Amino acid sequence: MSVLRPQPRRGAIRWSTLVFLVLFTLLLIAVASYVLVPGFEAAQYLKKQNPDPTALTPDDKDRLRNLQAWYRLLLFILLFILFAGIVLTFRFGRFFFPRATAPRTQTQYVDAWAESARRIQVPDADEDDDEEEEGER
């Protein structure tokens, strides 16, 4: 007997996706408030000290390049977490790497008349005669 599984409704949001997006949003808020805002303030401070970008000292240019490199790395890590989380949540792999299934079996069709003839129980002729005689009395 096969077990019936309920089919997911189309358009229904998957709870795992919702949880992932909420947690990612909280992570993004934490990163923005603890890392990005102080970094932007430091970059603005360096630029306010020297409004002309060509007048920056080599040390200040190295600091700005270092900040840019760290923020590019941080952006890459956050985007990678977002992409990997969405791929794992929606399980896109099932479309490209389907699970192995058992080979299909050919349905055996049985002749219903032959099967009924095989199963029928015909009473003996002696029993029929006894029943008829009882009915006449």
C-alpha positions as CSV (number, residue, x, y, z in Angstrom):
1,M,0.0,0.0,0.0
2,S,1.4,3.4,-0.9
3,V,1.6,6.2,1.6
4,L,0.0,9.4,0.4
5,R,2.0,12.5,1.2
6,P,0.3,15.9,1.2
7,Q,1.5,18.1,-1.7
8,P,2.8,21.6,-0.8
9,R,0.6,24.3,-2.0
10,R,1.8,26.6,-4.8
11,G,2.6,30.1,-3.6
12,A,2.8,29.1,0.0
13,I,5.9,30.6,1.7
14,R,8.3,28.1,3.1
15,W,8.9,28.8,6.8
16,S,12.6,28.0,6.5
17,T,13.0,30.7,3.9
18,L,11.3,33.2,6.1
19,V,13.4,32.3,9.1
20,F,16.6,32.5,7.0
21,L,15.7,36.0,5.7
22,V,14.8,37.3,9.1
23,L,18.1,36.0,10.6
24,F,20.1,37.4,7.7
25,T,18.5,40.8,8.2
26,L,19.4,40.7,11.8
27,L,23.0,39.8,10.8
28,L,23.1,42.6,8.3
29,I,21.8,45.1,10.9
30,A,24.5,44.0,13.4
31,V,27.3,44.2,10.7
32,A,26.1,47.6,9.6
33,S,25.9,49.1,13.1
34,Y,29.1,47.6,14.5
35,V,31.4,47.6,11.4
36,L,30.2,49.7,8.6
37,V,29.1,52.9,10.4
38,P,32.5,53.2,12.3
39,G,34.4,52.5,9.1
40,F,32.5,55.2,7.2
41,E,33.1,57.6,10.0
42,A,36.8,56.9,9.9
43,A,36.9,57.3,6.1
44,Q,35.0,60.6,6.4
45,Y,37.5,61.8,9.0
46,L,40.4,61.0,6.7
47,K,38.8,62.9,3.9
48,K,37.9,65.9,6.0
49,Q,41.5,66.2,7.1
50,N,42.5,66.4,3.5
51,P,39.7,67.6,1.2
52,D,41.9,67.3,-1.9
53,P,42.3,63.5,-2.7
54,T,45.7,64.2,-4.4
55,A,46.9,65.8,-1.2
56,L,46.5,62.7,0.9
57,T,49.7,61.4,2.4
58,P,50.8,57.9,1.4
59,D,49.9,56.7,4.9
60,D,46.4,58.0,4.5
61,K,46.0,56.5,1.1
62,D,47.1,53.1,2.5
63,R,44.5,53.4,5.2
64,L,41.7,54.2,2.7
65,R,42.8,51.3,0.5
66,N,42.9,49.0,3.6
67,L,39.3,50.1,4.5
68,Q,38.1,49.6,0.9
69,A,39.7,46.1,0.9
70,W,38.1,45.1,4.2
71,Y,34.7,46.3,3.0
72,R,34.9,44.5,-0.3
73,L,35.8,41.3,1.6
74,L,32.9,41.9,4.1
75,L,30.5,42.5,1.2
76,F,31.7,39.3,-0.6
77,I,31.2,37.3,2.6
78,L,27.7,38.7,3.2
79,L,26.6,38.1,-0.4
80,F,28.0,34.6,-0.3
81,I,26.1,33.8,2.9
82,L,22.9,35.2,1.3
83,F,23.4,33.2,-1.9
84,A,24.4,30.0,-0.2
85,G,21.5,30.3,2.3
86,I,18.9,30.8,-0.4
87,V,20.3,27.9,-2.4
88,L,20.2,25.6,0.6
89,T,16.8,26.8,1.7
90,F,15.2,26.3,-1.7
91,R,17.2,23.1,-2.5
92,F,17.9,23.9,-6.1
93,G,20.1,20.8,-6.2
94,R,17.0,18.6,-6.6
95,F,16.6,19.9,-10.1
96,F,20.2,19.2,-11.2
97,F,20.9,16.1,-9.2
98,P,17.7,14.1,-8.8
99,R,17.6,11.1,-6.5
100,A,17.9,7.7,-7.9
101,T,14.5,6.0,-8.2
102,A,13.6,2.3,-8.4
103,P,13.0,1.0,-11.8
104,R,9.4,1.0,-12.8
105,T,7.5,-2.2,-12.9
106,Q,5.1,-3.3,-15.7
107,T,1.5,-3.7,-14.6
108,Q,0.3,-7.2,-15.0
109,Y,-3.2,-7.2,-16.4
110,V,-5.3,-10.2,-15.6
111,D,-8.2,-11.5,-17.7
112,A,-11.2,-11.0,-15.4
113,W,-13.3,-13.7,-17.0
114,A,-10.5,-16.3,-16.7
115,E,-9.9,-15.3,-13.1
116,S,-13.6,-15.5,-12.2
117,A,-13.8,-19.0,-13.8
118,R,-10.9,-20.1,-11.8
119,R,-12.4,-18.8,-8.5
120,I,-16.0,-20.0,-9.0
121,Q,-17.2,-22.9,-6.8
122,V,-19.6,-25.1,-8.7
123,P,-21.7,-27.4,-6.5
124,D,-21.7,-31.1,-7.3
125,A,-24.6,-32.6,-9.3
126,D,-25.7,-34.8,-6.4
127,E,-26.2,-31.8,-4.1
128,D,-28.3,-30.1,-6.8
129,D,-30.6,-33.1,-7.0
130,D,-31.1,-33.3,-3.2
131,E,-32.0,-29.7,-3.0
132,E,-34.6,-30.0,-5.8
133,E,-36.2,-33.0,-4.2
134,E,-36.5,-31.2,-0.9
135,G,-38.1,-28.3,-2.7
136,E,-40.8,-30.5,-4.2
137,R,-41.9,-32.0,-0.9
